[in-house]
Amino acid sequence: MHRELITFEVQGQVFAIDIMAIREIRAWTPVTRLPQVPAHVAGVVNLRGTVLPVIDLAARLGWTPTQASARHAIIVTQLGGKACGLIVESVSDIVTIPAGALQPPPAGAGDAVVRFLEGLAAIGETMVMVLDLPALGGADVLAEAA
């Protein structure tokens, strides 16, 4: 059994999401900011007539907020049972890993990112952080944005 992942970059770090969780990958579209939402909620965009909340993944991971430009992308996925966009710097590749290749994050790591990880996978010479989408935000995060 193998898993297919989409790899992408956020602040120079390589992350991945299971390909089955991704609805589409869109070119950057400017977002409409909303008042009184958490700092990691960049705003909303119109996705074929539907209001799509967009999360600044860098800010959600506790890093410096993204200064989005035309080179950024939005990965549309299901988060907390609702469609949600994630701002990423670039989408890299589709990779396949064996089911047992995912290793748990290191115990005792102080980085706030670890709580959002499903695990780590070595792909070639690169260590890829596989995101745990349910940990990124449940219905409460999206309810504030939608």
Residue pairs with C-beta under 8 A, 6 or more apart in sequence:
1 98
1 99
2 96
2 97
2 98
2 99
3 18
3 96
3 97
3 98
3 99
3 102
4 18
4 19
4 20
4 94
4 95
4 96
5 16
5 17
5 18
5 19
5 94
5 95
5 96
5 97
5 121
5 128
5 130
6 16
6 17
6 19
6 22
6 25
6 75
6 91
6 92
6 93
6 94
7 14
7 15
7 16
7 91
7 92
7 93
7 94
7 95
7 123
7 128
8 14
8 15
8 16
8 17
8 73
8 75
8 88
8 89
8 90
8 91
8 92
9 15
9 88
9 89
9 90
9 92
10 57
10 58
10 61
10 63
10 66
10 88
10 89
11 58
11 63
11 64
11 66
11 89
12 89
13 129
14 92
14 126
14 127
14 128
14 129
15 57
15 88
15 128
15 129
15 130
15 131
16 95
16 121
16 128
16 129
16 130
16 131
17 75
17 77
17 130
17 131
17 133
18 130
19 94
21 77
21 78
21 133
22 75
22 76
22 77
23 76
23 77
23 78
23 83
24 76
25 73
25 74
25 75
25 76
25 91
26 47
26 73
26 74
26 75
26 76
26 85
27 70
27 73
27 74
28 68
28 69
28 70
28 71
28 72
28 73
28 74
28 87
29 45
29 74
30 45
30 68
31 42
31 43
31 44
31 45
31 54
31 68
32 43
32 44
32 45
33 42
33 43
34 41
34 43
34 44
34 145
36 144
37 144
37 145
38 141
38 144
38 145
39 56
39 59
39 65
40 55
40 56
40 57
40 59
40 60
40 65
40 141
41 53
41 54
41 55
41 56
41 141
41 144
41 145
42 54
42 55
42 56
42 59
42 66
42 68
42 87
43 53
43 54
43 145
44 51
44 52
44 53
44 54
44 145
44 146
45 51
45 52
45 54
45 74
45 85
46 52
47 76
47 83
47 85
50 83
51 146
52 76
52 83
52 84
52 85
53 82
53 84
53 85
53 142
53 145
53 146
54 74
54 84
54 85
54 86
54 87
54 145
55 79
55 84
55 85
55 86
55 87
55 136
55 137
55 141
55 145
56 65
56 66
56 68
56 87
57 66
57 86
57 87
57 88
57 136
58 64
58 65
58 66
58 87
59 65
59 66
60 116
60 136
60 137
61 112
61 113
61 116
62 112
62 113
66 72
66 87
66 89
68 87
71 89
71 90
72 87
72 88
72 89
72 90
73 87
73 88
73 89
73 90
73 91
74 85
74 86
74 87
74 88
75 85
75 86
75 88
75 91
76 83
76 84
76 85
77 83
77 84
77 85
77 86
77 133
78 84
78 133
79 86
79 133
79 134
79 136
79 137
79 141
79 142
80 134
80 137
80 138
80 139
80 140
80 141
80 142
81 139
82 139
82 142
82 146
84 137
84 142
95 123
95 128
97 121
97 123
101 121
101 122
102 118
102 119
102 120
102 121
102 130
103 119
103 120
103 121
103 122
104 119
104 120
105 114
105 117
105 119
105 120
106 114
113 129
115 135
116 131
116 132
116 135
116 136
117 129
117 130
117 131
117 132
117 135
118 130
118 131
118 132
118 135
119 130
120 127
120 128
120 129
120 130
121 127
121 128
121 130
122 128
